[in-house]
Amino acid sequence: MAGTRVLLALNNGALSVYNLKRQVTEFQTEMGHFETVFGVEYCRSNKDLLASCSYDGTVRIWDSNDMKLVQVNDTNFNSVQAK
């Protein structure tokens, strides 16, 4: 069944992958962002990476295999929130 997984942005700044067919959370990140997450997308050239962006001014890159944070890109030029 195609499209059985949903990528969710949670209100605590974490990301989660939910399997609709099995009705279970497959994995979830630690808290990441400090504000509302408004976008999440897999990398087209490397499906092991996904990016999330937030009103906290950061774009965070995650390893989708273990949902560990790989990189933080601060669009607010080194804001305190990104540290």
C-alpha positions as CSV (number, residue, x, y, z in Angstrom):
1,M,0.0,0.0,0.0
2,A,1.6,3.3,-1.1
3,G,1.5,6.3,1.1
4,T,1.1,4.4,4.4
5,R,3.4,6.8,6.4
6,V,2.7,10.3,7.5
7,L,5.3,12.7,8.7
8,L,4.1,14.8,11.6
9,A,5.4,18.0,13.1
10,L,4.5,18.0,16.8
11,N,3.8,21.1,19.0
12,N,6.9,20.4,21.1
13,G,9.1,20.9,18.1
14,A,9.7,17.2,17.5
15,L,9.0,15.2,14.3
16,S,7.2,11.9,14.1
17,V,6.5,9.2,11.5
18,Y,3.2,7.4,11.9
19,N,2.4,4.3,10.0
20,L,-1.3,4.4,8.9
21,K,-1.5,0.8,7.9
22,R,0.0,-0.6,11.2
23,Q,-1.4,2.3,13.3
24,V,1.8,2.9,15.2
25,T,4.4,5.6,15.6
26,E,7.5,4.2,13.9
27,F,9.9,6.8,15.3
28,Q,10.1,10.3,16.7
29,T,12.8,12.9,17.1
30,E,13.9,14.6,20.3
31,M,12.5,18.1,20.7
32,G,14.0,20.1,17.9
33,H,12.4,23.5,17.2
34,F,11.4,26.2,19.7
35,E,8.5,27.5,17.7
36,T,5.8,26.2,15.4
37,V,7.1,23.9,12.6
38,F,5.5,25.0,9.3
39,G,7.2,22.7,6.8
40,V,8.7,19.2,6.6
41,E,10.1,17.6,3.4
42,Y,12.3,14.7,2.4
43,C,15.4,15.5,0.4
44,R,14.8,14.5,-3.3
45,S,18.4,13.5,-3.9
46,N,18.9,11.6,-0.6
47,K,15.8,10.0,1.0
48,D,17.7,9.4,4.2
49,L,17.5,13.1,5.0
50,L,14.6,15.3,5.7
51,A,14.3,19.0,6.6
52,S,12.0,20.8,8.9
53,C,11.6,24.6,9.1
54,S,10.1,26.6,11.9
55,Y,9.2,30.1,13.0
56,D,12.2,29.9,15.3
57,G,14.2,30.8,12.2
58,T,16.0,27.5,11.8
59,V,16.0,24.7,9.2
60,R,16.9,21.4,10.8
61,I,18.2,18.5,8.8
62,W,17.4,15.0,10.2
63,D,18.7,11.5,9.4
64,S,15.4,9.7,8.7
65,N,16.9,6.3,9.6
66,D,17.3,7.1,13.3
67,M,15.7,10.6,13.5
68,K,18.8,12.2,14.8
69,L,19.6,15.8,14.2
70,V,22.3,16.2,11.6
71,Q,22.5,19.9,11.1
72,V,20.9,23.3,12.1
73,N,20.8,26.1,9.6
74,D,20.1,29.4,11.3
75,T,18.2,31.8,9.1
76,N,18.3,34.4,11.8
77,F,22.0,34.9,11.6
78,N,23.1,33.1,14.8
79,S,20.0,33.7,16.9
80,V,20.0,32.5,20.5
81,Q,17.2,30.1,19.5
82,A,19.4,28.1,17.2
83,K,22.0,27.4,19.9
